[in-house]
Amino acid sequence: MAILDPLLKNLIQMGNLRVLDWKGQSATYGDATGSPVTIRIHDGATAWRLIFDPQLAVGEAYMDGRMTIEEGSLFDFLEIGMKNIGAKPFKYPLSGITERLRTWIRRIDQFNPASRSKANVAHHYDLSDALYDLFLDADRQYSCAYVMSPDDTLETAQAQKKRHIAAKLLMKPGHRVLDIGSGWGGLGLYLGDISGADITGLTLSEHQLAVSNDRAAKAGFADRIRFKLLDYRSEAGKYDRIVSVGMFEHVGVNHFNAFFQKIADALTDDGVALIHAIGRADGPGHTNPWIDKYIFPGGYCPALSEVIPAIEKAGLLITDIEILRLHYAETLKRWRERFDANREKIRALYDDRFCRMWEFYLSTSELAFRYQGQMVFQIQLAKKTGSVPITRDYIAEFEAAHPPASVVAPVNNSLQIAA
């Protein structure tokens, strides 16, 4: 226990954490508040990894069974750690070296040309359909929902998200709309259905492409809603409206200027764009190394201070910014609960290690929004100051006139979406 004791004494000021080591020794940390949590470290090599690189080592140790939860849950353990770090940011001297190095080399990690971007997308989004059906809503909305009440179901909250975005886009019949990072097609189908607009969706996932076009055809919209396997940098069309939800996190700091220049080039003079993405409230940084290695390679959630200069350089006007703070925490909570309820089915698809990996991913992501300054921003853009109304009343008026709607048809027809 001597190896970890200095780190844990400084880090854990709140909570009730007991640590057992491979020699049978134990120690307790925190102020004894809250439910007790006990973890076991199974070997000395793991303890040293936790000291030198905790951001990577904690997740790997849990995935590989070299650190186990003996009392409480993984979420309980992570909450103690992340709540303490969020209350008083902590830098341990040895791990601080790796932190500074990752910030220095982040442009290498986030170098995402089209070929690398496609491979990064396939790493995550081309997993089994059954996996996503077991924890997402039936529309497979894999981004922050809009939670208006603690009692909102996942289906209701995701429908509210799509409606909120539609309100800000001010679409009309005949508009040409570009959806950059169109996922399984749910947002594009919804926008086309309620507005009569012509929709083009871009994805780098071959599997998502097939699902999206199949859904459009089955809904009878193939004549005006289509999806393409294309990197945003290669899109040559002109559009009245551009939307991107949950894709900007995969662009990378090297490519912010190119991204917003493409928005400017593709947007008509009186057009409106909306970018919905995860951001960070604590200024520029780097991607958590465990997330980068196992979940979203090449990804980065930027600070607004990194995004706005690229918008200005492209000659675009910011007409509205909204910060969604705890909406994603509530979304992830619902995903995590569904994942846990279907864990045996997911284990049958993959294995125990995969289940532990995704449990760690969903838990740490939720807690980052609760305690560590992660948020979602929605930035509305235009080329002319008069392209959107001068007050925000139009958003509430649109939402009042459009009750949260279900998708045109669920991805999995065996699943039903509540209104």
Phi and psi in degrees as a GROMACS rama.xvg file:
@    title "Ramachandran Plot"
@    xaxis  label "Phi"
@    yaxis  label "Psi"
@TYPE xy
-60.0047  -29.7966  ALA-2
-62.4695  -45.9015  ILE-3
-91.7091  -14.1776  LEU-4
-58.1949  -47.0893  ASP-5
-60.6518  -40.6905  PRO-6
-62.3033  -50.0781  LEU-7
-71.7703  -33.6731  LEU-8
-63.2943  -39.0066  LYS-9
-75.7828  -35.3211  ASN-10
-80.9033  -48.1013  LEU-11
-93.2236  97.4846  ILE-12
-100.836  -26.054  GLN-13
-118.829  153.284  MET-14
97.2806  -170.995  GLY-15
-141.137  88.8597  ASN-16
-115.03  125.472  LEU-17
-111.906  134.125  ARG-18
-119.807  127.123  VAL-19
-106.528  138.509  LEU-20
-110.935  -179.87  ASP-21
-72.1387  -9.80812  TRP-22
-98.7695  0.741214  LYS-23
88.8289  3.07663  GLY-24
-82.7954  156.621  GLN-25
-142.961  155.565  SER-26
-151.385  152.461  ALA-27
-119.263  140.882  THR-28
-130.112  155.099  TYR-29
103.481  -169.569  GLY-30
-105.245  16.2372  ASP-31
67.2765  18.2512  ALA-32
-91.1173  152.504  THR-33
79.5735  177.315  GLY-34
-69.6658  140.096  SER-35
-69.4075  142.275  PRO-36
-127.404  133.326  VAL-37
-124.139  130.023  THR-38
-120.63  157.444  ILE-39
-125.159  127.546  ARG-40
-96.142  124.041  ILE-41
-92.606  -8.85239  HIS-42
-160.193  158.596  ASP-43
-67.19  -34.16  GLY-44
-60.3784  -38.7906  ALA-45
-64.4825  -41.3892  THR-46
-59.2774  -43.903  ALA-47
-64.8991  -38.452  TRP-48
-62.808  -38.1422  ARG-49
-63.8344  -32.4936  LEU-50
-73.3035  -47.731  ILE-51
-77.843  -32.1187  PHE-52
-149.774  66.7989  ASP-53
-61.707  -32.5464  PRO-54
-62.0714  -32.8264  GLN-55
-92.9645  -39.3675  LEU-56
-73.1188  -33.2126  ALA-57
-61.7195  -49.0533  VAL-58
-64.7147  -41.6256  GLY-59
-66.322  -40.0594  GLU-60
-63.7526  -39.5605  ALA-61
-69.7973  -43.7183  TYR-62
-57.036  -43.4664  MET-63
-88.2389  -0.432476  ASP-64
78.5442  12.4061  GLY-65
-86.4305  -11.4464  ARG-66
-132.265  125.017  MET-67
-122.925  156.217  THR-68
-96.5896  115.938  ILE-69
-94.0595  -26.8973  GLU-70
-145.451  135.726  GLU-71
83.5962  -161.44  GLY-72
-125.11  168.096  SER-73
-56.7412  -43.7388  LEU-74
-59.6244  -43.5176  PHE-75
-59.9895  -44.0178  ASP-76
-63.3879  -48.2171  PHE-77
-65.5659  -34.3336  LEU-78
-63.4932  -39.9669  GLU-79
-59.0026  -49.5313  ILE-80
-63.8313  -47.3505  GLY-81
-75.4922  -29.545  MET-82
-66.5962  -41.6868  LYS-83
-65.756  -43.5804  ASN-84
-65.2916  -39.5572  ILE-85
-66.3899  -33.7623  GLY-86
-74.2404  -35.436  ALA-87
-148.953  93.6841  LYS-88
-48.1459  132.016  PRO-89
-121.813  131.466  PHE-90
-125.373  110.558  LYS-91
-83.7748  133.374  TYR-92
-50.2202  -44.5784  PRO-93
-69.0212  -45.675  LEU-94
-71.001  -23.2197  SER-95
-61.6439  -30.0256  GLY-96
-62.6165  -46.1067  ILE-97
-68.3449  -32.25  THR-98
-63.5166  -47.2523  GLU-99
-64.0237  -39.4387  ARG-100
-61.9607  -42.871  LEU-101
-64.8597  -35.559  ARG-102
-67.0635  -38.9382  THR-103
-66.1397  -37.1923  TRP-104
-100.763  12.8851  ILE-105
-62.6305  -28.0467  ARG-106
-68.0087  -27.4028  ARG-107
-71.5888  -46.1202  ILE-108
-62.25  -32.8966  ASP-109
-102.711  18.0468  GLN-110
-74.541  107.37  PHE-111
-124.701  72.2086  ASN-112
-64.3798  171.586  PRO-113
-56.2828  -42.505  ALA-114
-65.9737  -41.062  SER-115
-70.8874  -38.0097  ARG-116
-59.0329  -42.5662  SER-117
-62.9655  -41.9742  LYS-118
-65.7921  -39.5944  ALA-119
-63.0285  -41.0169  ASN-120
-63.7954  -44.8571  VAL-121
-61.8727  -34.2282  ALA-122
-54.8398  -36.7114  HIS-123
-108.626  -45.287  HIS-124
-88.0563  -10.1005  TYR-125
-99.6877  23.2943  ASP-126
-72.2501  177.781  LEU-127
-57.8134  135.072  SER-128
-53.5279  -40.8642  ASP-129
-60.9985  -35.3771  ALA-130
-59.0244  -51.5255  LEU-131
-67.5274  -34.016  TYR-132
-66.1223  -22.5482  ASP-133
-85.3203  -10.9339  LEU-134
-136.76  -14.725  PHE-135
-90.2491  171.657  LEU-136
-72.7654  170.892  ASP-137
-69.4766  -13.35  ALA-138
-88.7144  -4.34732  ASP-139
52.3603  49.7186  ARG-140
-78.0241  108.022  GLN-141
-107.722  54.6122  TYR-142
-155.245  174.395  SER-143
-57.6553  126.314  CYS-144
-81.41  173.507  ALA-145
-113.629  98.3838  TYR-146
-93.7063  110.28  VAL-147
-97.0108  -14.2433  MET-148
-149.366  144.533  SER-149
-57.8227  -22.1881  PRO-150
-87.8051  -3.2328  ASP-151
-60.0785  131.691  ASP-152
-72.9069  166.155  THR-153
-59.4258  -41.4563  LEU-154
-61.8654  -45.5914  GLU-155
-63.8814  -45.7204  THR-156
-63.6986  -38.4425  ALA-157
-70.2492  -36.697  GLN-158
-64.4012  -37.4088  ALA-159
-66.5196  -34.2504  GLN-160
-62.8626  -48.2234  LYS-161
-62.0698  -41.4829  LYS-162
-63.3431  -41.6161  ARG-163
-62.8527  -41.0009  HIS-164
-66.8769  -44.3726  ILE-165
-58.4314  -39.3493  ALA-166
-60.7222  -40.6556  ALA-167
-75.7855  -18.7631  LYS-168
-85.0107  -18.7656  LEU-169
51.4969  50.3005  LEU-170
-80.7646  153.784  MET-171
-134.724  156.976  LYS-172
-55.4006  137.261  PRO-173
93.0995  -15.3573  GLY-174
-63.0854  144.558  HIS-175
-98.0064  125.278  ARG-176
-121.373  133.739  VAL-177
-110.325  126.028  LEU-178
-110.332  106.072  ASP-179
-90.1086  114.151  ILE-180
85.7463  63.5424  GLY-181
-85.8204  -0.580847  SER-182
58.3364  -135.112  GLY-183
-91.0964  15.1051  TRP-184
91.0214  -3.28576  GLY-185
-61.3706  -43.9284  GLY-186
-66.5823  -44.9235  LEU-187
-60.847  -41.8915  GLY-188
-62.9875  -41.5175  LEU-189
-64.6656  -48.3361  TYR-190
-62.3646  -41.644  LEU-191
-67.1668  -35.7978  GLY-192
-67.5218  -44.1682  ASP-193
-83.6149  -17.0869  ILE-194
-115.385  -19.5339  SER-195
75.7767  11.6807  GLY-196
-77.8414  163.914  ALA-197
-92.3263  123.799  ASP-198
-116.571  132.531  ILE-199
-121.611  122.519  THR-200
-108.061  141.578  GLY-201
-114.562  132.968  LEU-202
-141.759  156.967  THR-203
-108.296  4.96527  LEU-204
-98.535  117.765  SER-205
-63.4757  -34.9326  GLU-206
-70.5383  -44.788  HIS-207
-61.2648  -36.94  GLN-208
-58.4126  -49.3139  LEU-209
-62.6492  -43.1271  ALA-210
-63.588  -45.047  VAL-211
-63.0585  -47.6128  SER-212
-66.9932  -33.9841  ASN-213
-64.3402  -40.6499  ASP-214
-65.6166  -42.1508  ARG-215
-62.6532  -40.7183  ALA-216
-65.7825  -44.549  ALA-217
-66.4077  -28.3836  LYS-218
-82.7746  -4.92033  ALA-219
80.066  21.6368  GLY-220
-110.904  11.054  PHE-221
-61.0883  -21.0771  ALA-222
-75.6603  -21.0361  ASP-223
-136.435  3.16084  ARG-224
-131.458  116.334  ILE-225
-141.006  157.512  ARG-226
-126.101  142.527  PHE-227
-126.034  146.133  LYS-228
-87.1583  93.1765  LEU-229
-155.471  136.197  LEU-230
-72.0779  142.199  ASP-231
-56.6363  -30.1443  TYR-232
-68.6402  -17.6222  ARG-233
-99.0345  -2.90844  SER-234
-72.6542  130.417  GLU-235
-113.347  -0.839268  ALA-236
-78.4617  173.09  GLY-237
-118.073  135.607  LYS-238
-136.024  144.86  TYR-239
-76.4119  -30.3253  ASP-240
-137.923  139.923  ARG-241
-130.231  133.017  ILE-242
-133.164  144.432  VAL-243
-144.76  119.173  SER-244
-122.343  117.549  VAL-245
71.7957  15.6289  GLY-246
-106.597  -30.5534  MET-247
-62.2393  -25.6031  PHE-248
-62.6635  -16.2887  GLU-249
-101.614  3.44335  HIS-250
-76.6726  -48.2224  VAL-251
91.8967  143.907  GLY-252
-59.9669  -28.9072  VAL-253
-64.706  -21.3428  ASN-254
-116.112  9.47119  HIS-255
-60.6808  -44.3579  PHE-256
-61.1312  -43.5724  ASN-257
-65.1957  -38.2086  ALA-258
-61.7153  -51.8601  PHE-259
-74.234  -25.4967  PHE-260
-67.0692  -37.0473  GLN-261
-64.9251  -39.9348  LYS-262
-58.3231  -47.7262  ILE-263
-62.6479  -41.7637  ALA-264
-68.6414  -35.0669  ASP-265
-86.6549  -15.4925  ALA-266
-88.8028  134.569  LEU-267
-65.4703  164.478  THR-268
-61.0579  -31.7583  ASP-269
-107.383  21.3074  ASP-270
-80.3596  169.913  GLY-271
-133.678  137.81  VAL-272
-125.051  154.015  ALA-273
-137.232  124.63  LEU-274
-112.348  121.557  ILE-275
-116.709  117.852  HIS-276
-154.9  159.764  ALA-277
-76.9692  138.072  ILE-278
-133.564  -179.066  GLY-279
-127.761  139.656  ARG-280
-90.6614  -7.52972  ALA-281
-102.876  16.9943  ASP-282
90.6063  175.709  GLY-283
-56.9534  147.399  PRO-284
-159.424  -143.895  GLY-285
-139.469  163.847  HIS-286
-73.8218  140.343  THR-287
-52.7726  127.646  ASN-288
-63.8641  -31.2827  PRO-289
-68.3359  -43.946  TRP-290
-61.3546  -42.7531  ILE-291
-64.5815  -38.5026  ASP-292
-77.6426  -39.2199  LYS-293
-110.674  -23.5345  TYR-294
-116.24  -60.7444  ILE-295
-127.298  77.5947  PHE-296
-61.1068  136.868  PRO-297
80.5288  1.35949  GLY-298
-87.4744  160.729  GLY-299
-161.909  131.434  TYR-300
-99.7218  109.898  CYS-301
-87.4782  162.563  PRO-302
-80.1415  152.853  ALA-303
-60.5667  -29.9184  LEU-304
-64.5741  -19.0593  SER-305
-90.5838  -24.664  GLU-306
-87.2928  -44.368  VAL-307
-62.6277  -39.508  ILE-308
-58.9222  -36.4458  PRO-309
-68.0091  -35.7247  ALA-310
-64.2919  -46.5459  ILE-311
-62.5676  -41.2615  GLU-312
-63.0325  -32.4022  LYS-313
-78.1279  -5.58337  ALA-314
81.0177  17.8857  GLY-315
-92.3865  152.603  LEU-316
-103.096  134.294  LEU-317
-85.1383  117.207  ILE-318
-102.17  -13.2431  THR-319
-168.728  140.07  ASP-320
-130.784  129.336  ILE-321
-123.863  134.942  GLU-322
-105.566  119.269  ILE-323
-98.0715  111.403  LEU-324
-87.3227  -68.6656  ARG-325
-97.1233  3.45006  LEU-326
-59.6152  -40.6179  HIS-327
-74.5391  -31.6652  TYR-328
-59.6073  -43.005  ALA-329
-68.8767  -35.9758  GLU-330
-62.7881  -49.2501  THR-331
-63.9363  -34.8642  LEU-332
-59.0165  -43.7499  LYS-333
-68.029  -40.2793  ARG-334
-62.8996  -45.1371  TRP-335
-62.3933  -40.645  ARG-336
-65.7503  -39.5055  GLU-337
-69.3379  -40.0144  ARG-338
-59.8751  -45.9187  PHE-339
-63.6216  -40.3607  ASP-340
-66.023  -25.7537  ALA-341
-109.826  21.5134  ASN-342
-59.4213  -40.3603  ARG-343
-63.6378  -37.9836  GLU-344
-67.6435  -38.4117  LYS-345
-70.0548  -38.3716  ILE-346
-59.5177  -37.5056  ARG-347
-67.1573  -29.1516  ALA-348
-74.9983  -38.787  LEU-349
-124.869  -108.752  TYR-350
-163.443  -178.538  ASP-351
-63.3864  -39.8282  ASP-352
-62.5203  -42.0673  ARG-353
-60.8604  -43.0835  PHE-354
-61.2301  -42.6668  CYS-355
-66.4865  -37.0939  ARG-356
-61.1077  -47.7887  MET-357
-74.6668  -30.915  TRP-358
-61.48  -42.4634  GLU-359
-65.818  -43.7919  PHE-360
-59.12  -50.699  TYR-361
-67.6066  -37.6824  LEU-362
-69.6748  -49.4414  SER-363
-64.9332  -35.2758  THR-364
-65.2143  -45.8359  SER-365
-59.4041  -45.7385  GLU-366
-68.5436  -29.2091  LEU-367
-63.2868  -35.2889  ALA-368
-75.7312  -29.1891  PHE-369
-79.8136  -34.7417  ARG-370
-128.326  -11.5723  TYR-371
-127.474  25.6516  GLN-372
79.6671  8.09885  GLY-373
-71.1415  143.868  GLN-374
-152.503  175.009  MET-375
-118.369  134.484  VAL-376
-112.495  143.952  PHE-377
-117.49  114.523  GLN-378
-110.432  119.802  ILE-379
-94.6628  133.608  GLN-380
-127.482  152.584  LEU-381
-154.321  173.206  ALA-382
-101.548  -21.5831  LYS-383
-124.015  143.954  LYS-384
-65.659  -24.7126  THR-385
-92.7129  10.4857  GLY-386
-73.4627  -20.2066  SER-387
-128.971  157.426  VAL-388
-57.9905  159.88  PRO-389
-84.868  -8.85886  ILE-390
-122.967  167.447  THR-391
-90.6339  9.56054  ARG-392
-60.1215  -30.0185  ASP-393
-61.5051  -27.4729  TYR-394
-68.2506  -50.3277  ILE-395
-64.1991  -36.4163  ALA-396
-65.2714  -42.5005  GLU-397
-63.335  -44.9579  PHE-398
-66.7945  -34.3823  GLU-399
-66.6753  -31.2203  ALA-400
-87.105  -8.73345  ALA-401
-131.108  91.8438  HIS-402
-55.4106  148.609  PRO-403
-51.8279  124.213  PRO-404
-104.65  153.113  ALA-405
-77.3996  170.134  SER-406
-72.1035  164.741  VAL-407
-57.0524  -47.6845  VAL-408
-156.013  136.187  ALA-409
-62.9294  153.422  PRO-410
-60.206  -45.6521  VAL-411
-104.946  111.344  ASN-412
-66.3361  -9.92588  ASN-413
-82.8909  -8.52001  SER-414
-104.187  149.302  LEU-415
-119.187  143.87  GLN-416
-106.749  131.183  ILE-417
-79.5052  147.505  ALA-418
